[in-house]
Amino acid sequence: MPKSPSLKNFRRIVIKVGSSLLVDSAAGRIKRAWLTSLAEDIAQLHKDKRDVLVVSSGSIALGRAVLKLPAGPLKLEESQAAAAVGQIALARTWSEVLGAHDITAGQVLVTLSDTEERRRYLNARSTINRLLKWRAVPVINENDTVATTEIRFGDNDRLGARVATMVSADLLILLSDIDGLYDKPPGPNRDARLIPLVERITPEIEAMAGVSHSATARGGMITKIEAAKIATTAGTHMVIAPGHVKNPVGSIGKGGVCTWFMTPANPVTSRKKWIAGSLEPRGTLLIDAGAVAALRRGKSLLAAGVTRIEGQFGRGDAVLIRGPDGAEIGRGLIGYDADEAQAIRGKGSSDILTILGAGGRAEMIHRDDLVLG
């Protein structure tokens, strides 16, 4: 059997924290000692120059505790109102525990549409990448104050997977109230066996998924398997590990009990494959010889190198890129609407603010959103 990977091999890591780990529902407060130990793990990764993102549940659970709401299911509007209170407390807590290590936390609230509609996807991706460039740790949660039953993720396992794919993370860690994937539900079955490594998600693996017995968690093992399918398809490794221990990420690094889900791909090649083969181009950019040479050197496409715009497209749509002779150079996700792109083509980056009346991105197509032929 292949050996489980090492944490030191990953450069961009998303850590998902569940409600039952974070919030003591009986006492109505954050599990501060445990969270402090997780912050120590994050600080060590940060010190090692890794990019770290946190997907944190807990806003509704914490909000209902602060508001002293009775036990039992909440109506949609009650959940949204509880989240409005809980999000403030949750963000403050993350800011404090990371700030103790001189790490800045940035709150990012997302909905399903932010990860599936390309315009919003690009906005969210750009915001998160900027925070990471500034060496902040984005703390991401579903925006429960506006999400509805019809559009919400329903659990933060799948949200973690969507975020991991959106930012091209190479590892997603799901900290859970269970140790990993078992071949049968471990509660009623004393002979249940932990599966340490899953090379490929098969129907047999899916059949092993049980249900969650936690009062505060929305997702069970079924949603974790679904998250694994999302992540591994996009080239992201995933690990399910026990979060109830002290320094849970550090425990993974020391070879602690967990389940690894492997992927044969990597985030960059999977994303490029998606851009190249799954999206219908909505327009064409013609570029000059200098821009062609820059793209071949691994640069982004700047407005200054674009000579002509064809088609009607919106920000986030796929477009073809052609050289001076009309030959296709590649394709990518455009950073501007067609009208804006038309207005700034051939112009220097410093002119964009004057022309559009607002500061835009210097790149018309960022190299991460670009596939060359």
Stockholm file with secondary structure:
# STOCKHOLM 1.0

chainA/1-373         MPKSPSLKNFRRIVIKVGSSLLVDSAAGRIKRAWLTSLAEDIAQLHKDKRDVLVVSSGSIALGRAVLKLPAGPLKLEESQAAAAVGQIALARTWSEVLGAHDITAGQVLVTLSDTEERRRYLNARSTINRLLKWRAVPVINENDTVATTEIRFGDNDRLGARVATMVSADLLILLSDIDGLYDKPPGPNRDARLIPLVERITPEIEAMAGVSHSATARGGMITKIEAAKIATTAGTHMVIAPGHVKNPVGSIGKGGVCTWFMTPANPVTSRKKWIAGSLEPRGTLLIDAGAVAALRRGKSLLAAGVTRIEGQFGRGDAVLIRGPDGAEIGRGLIGYDADEAQAIRGKGSSDILTILGAGGRAEMIHRDDLVLG
#=GR chainA/1-373 SS CCCCCCGGGCSEEEEEECHHHHEETTTTEECHHHHHHHHHHHHHHHHTTCEEEEEECCHHHHHHHHTTCCSSCCCHHHHHHHHHHHHHHHHHHHHHHHHTTTCCEEEEEECHHHHHSHHHHHHHHHHHHHHHHTTCEEEEEECTTTCCTTTSCSSHHHHHHHHHHHTTCSEEEEEESSCSCBSSCTTTCTTCCBCCEESSCCHHHHHTCCCCCCSSCSCCHHHHHHHHHHHHHTTCEEEEEECSSSSHHHHHHTTCSCEEECCSSCHHHHHHHHHHHTSCCCEEEEECHHHHHHHHTTCCEEGGGEEEEEECCCTTCEEEEECTTSCEEEEEECSSCHHHHHHHTTCCGGGHHHHHSSCCCSEEECGGGEEEC
#=GC SS_cons         CCCCCCGGGCSEEEEEECHHHHEETTTTEECHHHHHHHHHHHHHHHHTTCEEEEEECCHHHHHHHHTTCCSSCCCHHHHHHHHHHHHHHHHHHHHHHHHTTTCCEEEEEECHHHHHSHHHHHHHHHHHHHHHHTTCEEEEEECTTTCCTTTSCSSHHHHHHHHHHHTTCSEEEEEESSCSCBSSCTTTCTTCCBCCEESSCCHHHHHTCCCCCCSSCSCCHHHHHHHHHHHHHTTCEEEEEECSSSSHHHHHHTTCSCEEECCSSCHHHHHHHHHHHTSCCCEEEEECHHHHHHHHTTCCEEGGGEEEEEECCCTTCEEEEECTTSCEEEEEECSSCHHHHHHHTTCCGGGHHHHHSSCCCSEEECGGGEEEC
//
